[in-house]
Amino acid sequence: MLHYAVIFLLIALVAAVFGFGGIAAGAVGIAKILFFVFIILAVIAFITGRRKL
């Protein structure tokens, strides 16, 4: 998931360089969402992985 966030961020940067503001804004929005979902899932995995059964 972090991989896709980085890809969308790169797409946004390339689109911004070429002047496609709408596409860049959309790609940045998607990258932000994917990044925060990744962080939340990583924290959940860390917490549940540390628990002893």
mmCIF file of the N, C-alpha and C atoms, coordinates in Angstrom:
data_MODEL
# 
_entry.id   MODEL 
# 
loop_
_atom_site.group_PDB 
_atom_site.id 
_atom_site.type_symbol 
_atom_site.label_atom_id 
_atom_site.label_alt_id 
_atom_site.label_comp_id 
_atom_site.label_asym_id 
_atom_site.label_entity_id 
_atom_site.label_seq_id 
_atom_site.pdbx_PDB_ins_code 
_atom_site.Cartn_x 
_atom_site.Cartn_y 
_atom_site.Cartn_z 
_atom_site.occupancy 
_atom_site.B_iso_or_equiv 
_atom_site.pdbx_formal_charge 
_atom_site.auth_seq_id 
_atom_site.auth_comp_id 
_atom_site.auth_asym_id 
_atom_site.auth_atom_id 
_atom_site.pdbx_PDB_model_num 
ATOM 1   N N  . MET A 1 1  ? 0.822  -1.179  0.000   1.00 0.00 ? 1  MET A N  1 
ATOM 2   C CA . MET A 1 1  ? 0.000  0.000   0.000   1.00 0.00 ? 1  MET A CA 1 
ATOM 3   C C  . MET A 1 1  ? 0.874  1.254   0.000   1.00 0.00 ? 1  MET A C  1 
ATOM 4   N N  . LEU A 1 2  ? 1.962  1.205   0.730   1.00 0.00 ? 2  LEU A N  1 
ATOM 5   C CA . LEU A 1 2  ? 2.880  2.337   0.729   1.00 0.00 ? 2  LEU A CA 1 
ATOM 6   C C  . LEU A 1 2  ? 3.475  2.531   -0.663  1.00 0.00 ? 2  LEU A C  1 
ATOM 7   N N  . HIS A 1 3  ? 3.671  1.435   -1.371  1.00 0.00 ? 3  HIS A N  1 
ATOM 8   C CA . HIS A 1 3  ? 4.187  1.480   -2.740  1.00 0.00 ? 3  HIS A CA 1 
ATOM 9   C C  . HIS A 1 3  ? 3.246  2.282   -3.640  1.00 0.00 ? 3  HIS A C  1 
ATOM 10  N N  . TYR A 1 4  ? 1.954  2.027   -3.535  1.00 0.00 ? 4  TYR A N  1 
ATOM 11  C CA . TYR A 1 4  ? 0.977  2.756   -4.343  1.00 0.00 ? 4  TYR A CA 1 
ATOM 12  C C  . TYR A 1 4  ? 0.921  4.238   -3.962  1.00 0.00 ? 4  TYR A C  1 
ATOM 13  N N  . ALA A 1 5  ? 1.082  4.546   -2.690  1.00 0.00 ? 5  ALA A N  1 
ATOM 14  C CA . ALA A 1 5  ? 1.100  5.941   -2.262  1.00 0.00 ? 5  ALA A CA 1 
ATOM 15  C C  . ALA A 1 5  ? 2.276  6.682   -2.891  1.00 0.00 ? 5  ALA A C  1 
ATOM 16  N N  . VAL A 1 6  ? 3.425  6.037   -2.930  1.00 0.00 ? 6  VAL A N  1 
ATOM 17  C CA . VAL A 1 6  ? 4.606  6.658   -3.547  1.00 0.00 ? 6  VAL A CA 1 
ATOM 18  C C  . VAL A 1 6  ? 4.396  6.824   -5.045  1.00 0.00 ? 6  VAL A C  1 
ATOM 19  N N  . ILE A 1 7  ? 3.795  5.836   -5.694  1.00 0.00 ? 7  ILE A N  1 
ATOM 20  C CA . ILE A 1 7  ? 3.533  5.939   -7.133  1.00 0.00 ? 7  ILE A CA 1 
ATOM 21  C C  . ILE A 1 7  ? 2.596  7.111   -7.423  1.00 0.00 ? 7  ILE A C  1 
ATOM 22  N N  . PHE A 1 8  ? 1.521  7.258   -6.656  1.00 0.00 ? 8  PHE A N  1 
ATOM 23  C CA . PHE A 1 8  ? 0.608  8.367   -6.874  1.00 0.00 ? 8  PHE A CA 1 
ATOM 24  C C  . PHE A 1 8  ? 1.284  9.708   -6.589  1.00 0.00 ? 8  PHE A C  1 
ATOM 25  N N  . LEU A 1 9  ? 2.184  9.743   -5.615  1.00 0.00 ? 9  LEU A N  1 
ATOM 26  C CA . LEU A 1 9  ? 2.919  10.967  -5.344  1.00 0.00 ? 9  LEU A CA 1 
ATOM 27  C C  . LEU A 1 9  ? 3.816  11.330  -6.524  1.00 0.00 ? 9  LEU A C  1 
ATOM 28  N N  . LEU A 1 10 ? 4.477  10.347  -7.117  1.00 0.00 ? 10 LEU A N  1 
ATOM 29  C CA . LEU A 1 10 ? 5.306  10.603  -8.291  1.00 0.00 ? 10 LEU A CA 1 
ATOM 30  C C  . LEU A 1 10 ? 4.472  11.059  -9.480  1.00 0.00 ? 10 LEU A C  1 
ATOM 31  N N  . ILE A 1 11 ? 3.308  10.463  -9.662  1.00 0.00 ? 11 ILE A N  1 
ATOM 32  C CA . ILE A 1 11 ? 2.401  10.901  -10.728 1.00 0.00 ? 11 ILE A CA 1 
ATOM 33  C C  . ILE A 1 11 ? 1.998  12.357  -10.505 1.00 0.00 ? 11 ILE A C  1 
ATOM 34  N N  . ALA A 1 12 ? 1.727  12.712  -9.260  1.00 0.00 ? 12 ALA A N  1 
ATOM 35  C CA . ALA A 1 12 ? 1.346  14.085  -8.945  1.00 0.00 ? 12 ALA A CA 1 
ATOM 36  C C  . ALA A 1 12 ? 2.483  15.055  -9.245  1.00 0.00 ? 12 ALA A C  1 
ATOM 37  N N  . LEU A 1 13 ? 3.698  14.660  -8.902  1.00 0.00 ? 13 LEU A N  1 
ATOM 38  C CA . LEU A 1 13 ? 4.840  15.537  -9.166  1.00 0.00 ? 13 LEU A CA 1 
ATOM 39  C C  . LEU A 1 13 ? 5.059  15.737  -10.654 1.00 0.00 ? 13 LEU A C  1 
ATOM 40  N N  . VAL A 1 14 ? 4.964  14.674  -11.429 1.00 0.00 ? 14 VAL A N  1 
ATOM 41  C CA . VAL A 1 14 ? 5.141  14.777  -12.880 1.00 0.00 ? 14 VAL A CA 1 
ATOM 42  C C  . VAL A 1 14 ? 4.022  15.616  -13.490 1.00 0.00 ? 14 VAL A C  1 
ATOM 43  N N  . ALA A 1 15 ? 2.801  15.408  -13.039 1.00 0.00 ? 15 ALA A N  1 
ATOM 44  C CA . ALA A 1 15 ? 1.669  16.178  -13.556 1.00 0.00 ? 15 ALA A CA 1 
ATOM 45  C C  . ALA A 1 15 ? 1.813  17.653  -13.203 1.00 0.00 ? 15 ALA A C  1 
ATOM 46  N N  . ALA A 1 16 ? 2.312  17.946  -12.020 1.00 0.00 ? 16 ALA A N  1 
ATOM 47  C CA . ALA A 1 16 ? 2.498  19.338  -11.614 1.00 0.00 ? 16 ALA A CA 1 
ATOM 48  C C  . ALA A 1 16 ? 3.583  20.013  -12.451 1.00 0.00 ? 16 ALA A C  1 
ATOM 49  N N  . VAL A 1 17 ? 4.644  19.285  -12.762 1.00 0.00 ? 17 VAL A N  1 
ATOM 50  C CA . VAL A 1 17 ? 5.721  19.843  -13.586 1.00 0.00 ? 17 VAL A CA 1 
ATOM 51  C C  . VAL A 1 17 ? 5.202  20.202  -14.970 1.00 0.00 ? 17 VAL A C  1 
ATOM 52  N N  . PHE A 1 18 ? 4.342  19.370  -15.522 1.00 0.00 ? 18 PHE A N  1 
ATOM 53  C CA . PHE A 1 18 ? 3.813  19.616  -16.865 1.00 0.00 ? 18 PHE A CA 1 
ATOM 54  C C  . PHE A 1 18 ? 2.584  20.525  -16.872 1.00 0.00 ? 18 PHE A C  1 
ATOM 55  N N  . GLY A 1 19 ? 2.132  20.969  -15.704 1.00 0.00 ? 19 GLY A N  1 
ATOM 56  C CA . GLY A 1 19 ? 1.060  21.946  -15.640 1.00 0.00 ? 19 GLY A CA 1 
ATOM 57  C C  . GLY A 1 19 ? -0.344 21.385  -15.550 1.00 0.00 ? 19 GLY A C  1 
ATOM 58  N N  . PHE A 1 20 ? -0.479 20.132  -15.253 1.00 0.00 ? 20 PHE A N  1 
ATOM 59  C CA . PHE A 1 20 ? -1.810 19.537  -15.104 1.00 0.00 ? 20 PHE A CA 1 
ATOM 60  C C  . PHE A 1 20 ? -2.211 19.605  -13.631 1.00 0.00 ? 20 PHE A C  1 
ATOM 61  N N  . GLY A 1 21 ? -2.744 20.745  -13.229 1.00 0.00 ? 21 GLY A N  1 
ATOM 62  C CA . GLY A 1 21 ? -3.048 20.975  -11.821 1.00 0.00 ? 21 GLY A CA 1 
ATOM 63  C C  . GLY A 1 21 ? -4.129 20.080  -11.264 1.00 0.00 ? 21 GLY A C  1 
ATOM 64  N N  . GLY A 1 22 ? -5.183 19.831  -12.036 1.00 0.00 ? 22 GLY A N  1 
ATOM 65  C CA . GLY A 1 22 ? -6.274 18.997  -11.551 1.00 0.00 ? 22 GLY A CA 1 
ATOM 66  C C  . GLY A 1 22 ? -5.861 17.560  -11.324 1.00 0.00 ? 22 GLY A C  1 
ATOM 67  N N  . ILE A 1 23 ? -5.096 17.036  -12.265 1.00 0.00 ? 23 ILE A N  1 
ATOM 68  C CA . ILE A 1 23 ? -4.609 15.659  -12.121 1.00 0.00 ? 23 ILE A CA 1 
ATOM 69  C C  . ILE A 1 23 ? -3.646 15.555  -10.948 1.00 0.00 ? 23 ILE A C  1 
ATOM 70  N N  . ALA A 1 24 ? -2.789 16.562  -10.799 1.00 0.00 ? 24 ALA A N  1 
ATOM 71  C CA . ALA A 1 24 ? -1.829 16.558  -9.694  1.00 0.00 ? 24 ALA A CA 1 
ATOM 72  C C  . ALA A 1 24 ? -2.550 16.593  -8.351  1.00 0.00 ? 24 ALA A C  1 
ATOM 73  N N  . ALA A 1 25 ? -3.571 17.422  -8.248  1.00 0.00 ? 25 ALA A N  1 
ATOM 74  C CA . ALA A 1 25 ? -4.317 17.524  -6.988  1.00 0.00 ? 25 ALA A CA 1 
ATOM 75  C C  . ALA A 1 25 ? -5.025 16.211  -6.668  1.00 0.00 ? 25 ALA A C  1 
ATOM 76  N N  . GLY A 1 26 ? -5.591 15.567  -7.673  1.00 0.00 ? 26 GLY A N  1 
ATOM 77  C CA . GLY A 1 26 ? -6.254 14.285  -7.453  1.00 0.00 ? 26 GLY A CA 1 
ATOM 78  C C  . GLY A 1 26 ? -5.288 13.202  -7.028  1.00 0.00 ? 26 GLY A C  1 
ATOM 79  N N  . ALA A 1 27 ? -4.121 13.170  -7.672  1.00 0.00 ? 27 ALA A N  1 
ATOM 80  C CA . ALA A 1 27 ? -3.123 12.153  -7.320  1.00 0.00 ? 27 ALA A CA 1 
ATOM 81  C C  . ALA A 1 27 ? -2.570 12.384  -5.918  1.00 0.00 ? 27 ALA A C  1 
ATOM 82  N N  . VAL A 1 28 ? -2.389 13.634  -5.537  1.00 0.00 ? 28 VAL A N  1 
ATOM 83  C CA . VAL A 1 28 ? -1.917 13.931  -4.176  1.00 0.00 ? 28 VAL A CA 1 
ATOM 84  C C  . VAL A 1 28 ? -2.959 13.506  -3.150  1.00 0.00 ? 28 VAL A C  1 
ATOM 85  N N  . GLY A 1 29 ? -4.226 13.742  -3.450  1.00 0.00 ? 29 GLY A N  1 
ATOM 86  C CA . GLY A 1 29 ? -5.294 13.328  -2.536  1.00 0.00 ? 29 GLY A CA 1 
ATOM 87  C C  . GLY A 1 29 ? -5.316 11.820  -2.339  1.00 0.00 ? 29 GLY A C  1 
ATOM 88  N N  . ILE A 1 30 ? -5.175 11.088  -3.433  1.00 0.00 ? 30 ILE A N  1 
ATOM 89  C CA . ILE A 1 30 ? -5.142 9.628   -3.342  1.00 0.00 ? 30 ILE A CA 1 
ATOM 90  C C  . ILE A 1 30 ? -3.913 9.170   -2.570  1.00 0.00 ? 30 ILE A C  1 
ATOM 91  N N  . ALA A 1 31 ? -2.763 9.796   -2.826  1.00 0.00 ? 31 ALA A N  1 
ATOM 92  C CA . ALA A 1 31 ? -1.530 9.422   -2.129  1.00 0.00 ? 31 ALA A CA 1 
ATOM 93  C C  . ALA A 1 31 ? -1.662 9.663   -0.625  1.00 0.00 ? 31 ALA A C  1 
ATOM 94  N N  . LYS A 1 32 ? -2.275 10.769  -0.236  1.00 0.00 ? 32 LYS A N  1 
ATOM 95  C CA . LYS A 1 32 ? -2.468 11.055  1.192   1.00 0.00 ? 32 LYS A CA 1 
ATOM 96  C C  . LYS A 1 32 ? -3.350 9.998   1.848   1.00 0.00 ? 32 LYS A C  1 
ATOM 97  N N  . ILE A 1 33 ? -4.436 9.662   1.196   1.00 0.00 ? 33 ILE A N  1 
ATOM 98  C CA . ILE A 1 33 ? -5.363 8.667   1.750   1.00 0.00 ? 33 ILE A CA 1 
ATOM 99  C C  . ILE A 1 33 ? -4.659 7.324   1.913   1.00 0.00 ? 33 ILE A C  1 
ATOM 100 N N  . LEU A 1 34 ? -3.948 6.886   0.879   1.00 0.00 ? 34 LEU A N  1 
ATOM 101 C CA . LEU A 1 34 ? -3.248 5.602   0.954   1.00 0.00 ? 34 LEU A CA 1 
ATOM 102 C C  . LEU A 1 34 ? -2.175 5.608   2.032   1.00 0.00 ? 34 LEU A C  1 
ATOM 103 N N  . PHE A 1 35 ? -1.480 6.727   2.172   1.00 0.00 ? 35 PHE A N  1 
ATOM 104 C CA . PHE A 1 35 ? -0.434 6.819   3.190   1.00 0.00 ? 35 PHE A CA 1 
ATOM 105 C C  . PHE A 1 35 ? -1.021 6.706   4.591   1.00 0.00 ? 35 PHE A C  1 
ATOM 106 N N  . PHE A 1 36 ? -2.110 7.420   4.853   1.00 0.00 ? 36 PHE A N  1 
ATOM 107 C CA . PHE A 1 36 ? -2.700 7.363   6.184   1.00 0.00 ? 36 PHE A CA 1 
ATOM 108 C C  . PHE A 1 36 ? -3.328 5.998   6.473   1.00 0.00 ? 36 PHE A C  1 
ATOM 109 N N  . VAL A 1 37 ? -3.903 5.359   5.474   1.00 0.00 ? 37 VAL A N  1 
ATOM 110 C CA . VAL A 1 37 ? -4.424 4.000   5.662   1.00 0.00 ? 37 VAL A CA 1 
ATOM 111 C C  . VAL A 1 37 ? -3.274 3.049   5.981   1.00 0.00 ? 37 VAL A C  1 
ATOM 112 N N  . PHE A 1 38 ? -2.136 3.213   5.282   1.00 0.00 ? 38 PHE A N  1 
ATOM 113 C CA . PHE A 1 38 ? -0.963 2.394   5.563   1.00 0.00 ? 38 PHE A CA 1 
ATOM 114 C C  . PHE A 1 38 ? -0.482 2.588   6.993   1.00 0.00 ? 38 PHE A C  1 
ATOM 115 N N  . ILE A 1 39 ? -0.412 3.836   7.444   1.00 0.00 ? 39 ILE A N  1 
ATOM 116 C CA . ILE A 1 39 ? 0.041  4.113   8.812   1.00 0.00 ? 39 ILE A CA 1 
ATOM 117 C C  . ILE A 1 39 ? -0.894 3.475   9.834   1.00 0.00 ? 39 ILE A C  1 
ATOM 118 N N  . ILE A 1 40 ? -2.188 3.602   9.628   1.00 0.00 ? 40 ILE A N  1 
ATOM 119 C CA . ILE A 1 40 ? -3.167 3.027   10.563  1.00 0.00 ? 40 ILE A CA 1 
ATOM 120 C C  . ILE A 1 40 ? -3.034 1.506   10.605  1.00 0.00 ? 40 ILE A C  1 
ATOM 121 N N  . LEU A 1 41 ? -2.929 0.870   9.424   1.00 0.00 ? 41 LEU A N  1 
ATOM 122 C CA . LEU A 1 41 ? -2.791 -0.584  9.392   1.00 0.00 ? 41 LEU A CA 1 
ATOM 123 C C  . LEU A 1 41 ? -1.464 -1.038  9.989   1.00 0.00 ? 41 LEU A C  1 
ATOM 124 N N  . ALA A 1 42 ? -0.410 -0.272  9.806   1.00 0.00 ? 42 ALA A N  1 
ATOM 125 C CA . ALA A 1 42 ? 0.889  -0.627  10.389  1.00 0.00 ? 42 ALA A CA 1 
ATOM 126 C C  . ALA A 1 42 ? 0.841  -0.557  11.913  1.00 0.00 ? 42 ALA A C  1 
ATOM 127 N N  . VAL A 1 43 ? 0.179  0.454   12.446  1.00 0.00 ? 43 VAL A N  1 
ATOM 128 C CA . VAL A 1 43 ? 0.052  0.580   13.901  1.00 0.00 ? 43 VAL A CA 1 
ATOM 129 C C  . VAL A 1 43 ? -0.787 -0.566  14.461  1.00 0.00 ? 43 VAL A C  1 
ATOM 130 N N  . ILE A 1 44 ? -1.876 -0.901  13.783  1.00 0.00 ? 44 ILE A N  1 
ATOM 131 C CA . ILE A 1 44 ? -2.719 -2.008  14.229  1.00 0.00 ? 44 ILE A CA 1 
ATOM 132 C C  . ILE A 1 44 ? -1.938 -3.322  14.195  1.00 0.00 ? 44 ILE A C  1 
ATOM 133 N N  . ALA A 1 45 ? -1.169 -3.539  13.129  1.00 0.00 ? 45 ALA A N  1 
ATOM 134 C CA . ALA A 1 45 ? -0.376 -4.766  13.033  1.00 0.00 ? 45 ALA A CA 1 
ATOM 135 C C  . ALA A 1 45 ? 0.688  -4.812  14.111  1.00 0.00 ? 45 ALA A C  1 
ATOM 136 N N  . PHE A 1 46 ? 1.283  -3.676  14.423  1.00 0.00 ? 46 PHE A N  1 
ATOM 137 C CA . PHE A 1 46 ? 2.305  -3.627  15.469  1.00 0.00 ? 46 PHE A CA 1 
ATOM 138 C C  . PHE A 1 46 ? 1.701  -3.943  16.833  1.00 0.00 ? 46 PHE A C  1 
ATOM 139 N N  . ILE A 1 47 ? 0.538  -3.382  17.111  1.00 0.00 ? 47 ILE A N  1 
ATOM 140 C CA . ILE A 1 47 ? -0.097 -3.595  18.413  1.00 0.00 ? 47 ILE A CA 1 
ATOM 141 C C  . ILE A 1 47 ? -0.550 -5.053  18.549  1.00 0.00 ? 47 ILE A C  1 
ATOM 142 N N  . THR A 1 48 ? -1.183 -5.610  17.521  1.00 0.00 ? 48 THR A N  1 
ATOM 143 C CA . THR A 1 48 ? -1.677 -6.977  17.639  1.00 0.00 ? 48 THR A CA 1 
ATOM 144 C C  . THR A 1 48 ? -0.546 -7.997  17.548  1.00 0.00 ? 48 THR A C  1 
ATOM 145 N N  . GLY A 1 49 ? 0.545  -7.641  16.919  1.00 0.00 ? 49 GLY A N  1 
ATOM 146 C CA . GLY A 1 49 ? 1.677  -8.567  16.815  1.00 0.00 ? 49 GLY A CA 1 
ATOM 147 C C  . GLY A 1 49 ? 2.463  -8.666  18.107  1.00 0.00 ? 49 GLY A C  1 
ATOM 148 N N  . ARG A 1 50 ? 2.377  -7.673  18.961  1.00 0.00 ? 50 ARG A N  1 
ATOM 149 C CA . ARG A 1 50 ? 3.123  -7.665  20.225  1.00 0.00 ? 50 ARG A CA 1 
ATOM 150 C C  . ARG A 1 50 ? 2.371  -8.393  21.337  1.00 0.00 ? 50 ARG A C  1 
ATOM 151 N N  . ARG A 1 51 ? 1.124  -8.722  21.101  1.00 0.00 ? 51 ARG A N  1 
ATOM 152 C CA . ARG A 1 51 ? 0.305  -9.362  22.128  1.00 0.00 ? 51 ARG A CA 1 
ATOM 153 C C  . ARG A 1 51 ? 0.663  -10.837 22.252  1.00 0.00 ? 51 ARG A C  1 
ATOM 154 N N  . LYS A 1 52 ? 0.825  -11.324 23.462  1.00 0.00 ? 52 LYS A N  1 
ATOM 155 C CA . LYS A 1 52 ? 1.090  -12.741 23.691  1.00 0.00 ? 52 LYS A CA 1 
ATOM 156 C C  . LYS A 1 52 ? -0.213 -13.470 23.957  1.00 0.00 ? 52 LYS A C  1 
ATOM 157 N N  . LEU A 1 53 ? -0.380 -14.595 23.305  1.00 0.00 ? 53 LEU A N  1 
ATOM 158 C CA . LEU A 1 53 ? -1.638 -15.350 23.488  1.00 0.00 ? 53 LEU A CA 1 
ATOM 159 C C  . LEU A 1 53 ? -1.495 -16.420 24.532  1.00 0.00 ? 53 LEU A C  1 
# 
